Amino acid sequence: MVAGSQAGSGHRSPRYTSVAIALHWAIALAIIGMIALGWFMGDLPDSDPRKQDLYQLHKSVGITILVLTLARIAWRVMNPPPALPTGMAGWEQKLSHGVHVGFYALMILMPLSGWLYVSTAHEFDVATVLFGMLSWPDIPFVGFLANETGHAVVEFIHSKLAWAAIILLAMHVGGALKHDILDEEGVLKRMIPGLFGRTGPPASPARGFIPAFGGALGVFAIVACAPMLTSGGGSGAAVNSAAPLDGANWEVVPDESEIVFSGTHEGNPFEGRFENWSASIAFDPARLDESEVSVEVRTGSAVTGTKLYDDTLRQGEWFAVSDFPVARVSLGEFRETEAGYSATASVTIKEATQTVPLEFTLDIEEGRARMEGGTVLLRDSLDLGQQSDPDANWVSDKIEVDVRVEAVRAGGD
């Protein structure tokens, strides 16, 4: 009688704030889409070229949900939601409260467990790049879970949380429909004003937009920027800082020199280069037996034009930049050939060394030398990508390396 009397007198229950409504539906649709995407990805064979892109999308949306949830919690604290519909029994109020608490816990735990899942990958270690633009780090100090058992436990928890979300969603939708169909003060009309009935304005003016969203974005920025403080890479022009050799008589011209690598990924060609490397050169065509070259390459400066590739190359099973920031190359045993020259190159990346021939041409004129050459390195011999792709099903085992160097005589002689 009371509710009917209020409705007849023009009373309308207050709706949620516009920000709360937008966050509610954005997160809800994202979670539903993530569950569907997760099942779809799980059914795809590893050889499907779409799988990698879908995993990156899954991770990107998951982190977005986490950030939006932080903003939503802060907004809810500063803007309490409308009171529950009148006439609800005590058990209904407790159940409704429990469902809401469960949803907020899931909105935090599902992205966190997914983040932990990729952070403990021990076989297929691929970087996370949000929407193909922004690097996202792994969770630190979880190495004790980066094994078959620990990773499997995290995967189990993450997958079961999806089922918990489905159950809570069914309870939430059922309760909302019940109160809209049977009660005068519905829930849906508060979250979709005008579609299921008219409501009054929020009980109090909205406040705290900047603290809620600024705080969430601040947390996001701190996490995203953390790897920059410990990066072992560094771009920029090469600097001649390689270990100096006795008799070094050439200085590299950085802007005119480059080290380029190329191969295939999923059957498609890719190419990259190192932006930071240095060389000490002691070379004399008339004294090849005494010539030698020492090169240092900052592996974290590798760029391919695709951020996902760049970040993945820095990971532990590839260049392991945090532990081994420098690759070293020594050239010796120079010989003259019909096409130009050849040398023996000893390449050390991480703790593996591979010796390969390097063929090159050389033109020296008026104190300036131009050299072009190349060789082929084998990933398996250098322990690159051997956890996730030991059989070269994704990335070619043979990686071509092309070198172009322009140098001037030391001291301008």
QUIKA-V349607 format. One record per residue. RES is the residue in one letter. PHI is phi in radians with two decimals (none if undefined). Layout:
# QUIKA-V349607
<<RES PHI> <RES PHI>>
This chain:
# QUIKA-V349607
<<M none> <V -1.13> <A -1.10> <G -1.10> <S -1.13> <Q -1.17> <A -1.14> <G -1.18> <S -1.56> <G 1.63> <H -1.21> <R -2.22> <S -1.20> <P -1.24> <R -1.62> <Y -1.29> <T -1.21> <S -1.06> <V -1.15> <A -1.08> <I -1.13> <A -1.09> <L -1.15> <H -1.02> <W -1.31> <A -1.12> <I -1.22> <A -1.07> <L -1.14> <A -1.14> <I -1.14> <I -1.06> <G -1.11> <M -1.17> <I -1.11> <A -1.11> <L -1.14> <G -1.07> <W -1.15> <F -1.10> <M -1.11> <G -1.08> <D -1.51> <L -1.38> <P -1.21> <D -1.05> <S -1.38> <D -1.20> <P -1.13> <R -1.37> <K -1.09> <Q -1.08> <D -1.12> <L -1.20> <Y -1.12> <Q -1.12> <L -1.12> <H -1.03> <K -1.17> <S -1.11> <V -1.18> <G -1.06> <I -1.16> <T -1.09> <I -1.04> <L -1.06> <V -1.16> <L -1.11> <T -1.16> <L -1.04> <A -1.14> <R -1.19> <I -1.11> <A -1.08> <W -1.13> <R -1.14> <V -1.11> <M -1.47> <N -2.35> <P -0.95> <P -1.24> <P -1.04> <A -1.12> <L -1.08> <P -0.97> <T -1.18> <G 1.54> <M -1.28> <A -1.18> <G -1.03> <W -1.20> <E -1.19> <Q -1.12> <K -1.15> <L -1.14> <S -1.07> <H -1.11> <G -1.11> <V -1.11> <H -1.13> <V -1.07> <G -1.08> <F -1.13> <Y -1.13> <A -1.11> <L -1.16> <M -1.13> <I -1.62> <L -1.26> <M -1.11> <P -1.12> <L -1.13> <S -1.18> <G -1.15> <W -1.11> <L -1.13> <Y -1.07> <V -1.28> <S -1.32> <T -1.85> <A -1.04> <H -2.08> <E -1.98> <F -2.07> <D -1.68> <V -1.97> <A -1.11> <T -1.86> <V -2.18> <L -1.22> <F 0.90> <G 1.25> <M -2.20> <L -2.16> <S -1.17> <W -2.25> <P -1.39> <D -1.34> <I -1.22> <P -1.33> <F 1.10> <V -2.06> <G -1.05> <F -1.15> <L -1.74> <A -1.43> <N -2.55> <E -1.03> <T -1.23> <G -1.07> <H -1.11> <A -1.16> <V -1.12> <V -1.10> <E -1.08> <F -1.07> <I -1.08> <H -1.09> <S -1.21> <K -1.28> <L -1.10> <A -1.11> <W -1.15> <A -1.08> <A -1.13> <I -1.12> <I -1.11> <L -1.11> <L -1.10> <A -1.09> <M -1.14> <H -1.14> <V -1.15> <G -1.07> <G -1.13> <A -1.12> <L -1.14> <K -1.03> <H -1.32> <D -1.39> <I -1.46> <L -1.76> <D -1.91> <E -1.31> <E -1.70> <G -1.37> <V -1.68> <L -1.07> <K -1.13> <R -1.35> <M -1.73> <I -2.31> <P -1.00> <G 1.65> <L -1.42> <F -1.93> <G 2.43> <R -1.55> <T -2.27> <G -1.51> <P -1.21> <P -0.95> <A -1.05> <S -2.52> <P -1.02> <A -1.18> <R -2.66> <G 1.55> <F -1.08> <I -1.15> <P -1.07> <A -1.17> <F -1.37> <G -1.12> <G -1.15> <A -1.11> <L -1.19> <G -1.13> <V -1.07> <F -1.04> <A -1.13> <I -1.09> <V -1.16> <A -1.14> <C -1.54> <A -0.96> <P -1.10> <M -1.12> <L -1.32> <T -2.10> <S -1.11> <G -1.66> <G -1.56> <G 2.20> <S -1.69> <G 1.93> <A -1.20> <A -1.14> <V -2.17> <N -1.30> <S -2.11> <A -1.07> <A -0.90> <P -1.14> <L -1.77> <D -1.09> <G 1.44> <A -0.99> <N -2.29> <W -2.34> <E -2.11> <V -1.21> <V -1.66> <P -0.98> <D -1.16> <E -1.91> <S -2.24> <E -2.79> <I -2.11> <V -2.06> <F -2.18> <S -2.65> <G -3.05> <T -2.25> <H -2.28> <E 0.95> <G 1.44> <N -1.80> <P -1.22> <F -2.37> <E -2.54> <G -2.57> <R -2.62> <F -1.76> <E -1.56> <N -2.35> <W -2.68> <S -2.53> <A -2.57> <S -2.00> <I -2.09> <A -2.14> <F -2.41> <D -2.50> <P -0.97> <A -1.47> <R -2.38> <L -1.08> <D -1.19> <E -1.82> <S -1.44> <E -2.80> <V -2.41> <S -2.12> <V -2.21> <E -2.12> <V -2.10> <R -1.36> <T -1.14> <G -1.23> <S -1.62> <A -1.20> <V -2.29> <T -2.14> <G 1.60> <T -2.18> <K -1.09> <L -1.07> <Y -1.11> <D -1.04> <D -1.18> <T -1.14> <L -1.07> <R -1.42> <Q -1.19> <G -1.05> <E -1.45> <W -1.83> <F -1.44> <A 0.85> <V -1.02> <S -1.12> <D -1.73> <F -2.33> <P -1.27> <V -2.20> <A -1.78> <R -2.15> <V -2.28> <S -2.09> <L -1.96> <G -2.72> <E 0.93> <F -1.21> <R -2.47> <E -1.57> <T -2.18> <E -1.11> <A -1.59> <G 2.73> <Y -2.44> <S -2.43> <A -2.59> <T -1.73> <A -1.87> <S -1.83> <V -1.87> <T -2.07> <I -2.18> <K 0.99> <E -2.02> <A -1.91> <T -2.19> <Q -2.27> <T -1.89> <V -2.41> <P -1.40> <L -2.13> <E -1.72> <F -2.67> <T -1.90> <L -2.52> <D -2.28> <I -1.99> <E -2.62> <E 0.91> <G 1.32> <R -2.25> <A -2.03> <R -2.17> <M -2.16> <E -2.35> <G -2.79> <G -2.93> <T -2.70> <V -2.23> <L -1.88> <L -1.89> <R -1.04> <D -1.13> <S -1.25> <L -1.81> <D 0.98> <L -1.92> <G 1.15> <Q -1.51> <Q -1.44> <S -1.61> <D -2.51> <P -1.21> <D -1.71> <A 1.00> <N -1.32> <W -1.91> <V -1.98> <S -1.02> <D -1.24> <K -1.47> <I -2.05> <E -1.41> <V -2.13> <D -2.02> <V -2.14> <R -2.28> <V -2.24> <E -2.08> <A -2.43> <V -2.07> <R -1.09> <A -1.03> <G 1.38> <G 1.28> <D -1.23>>
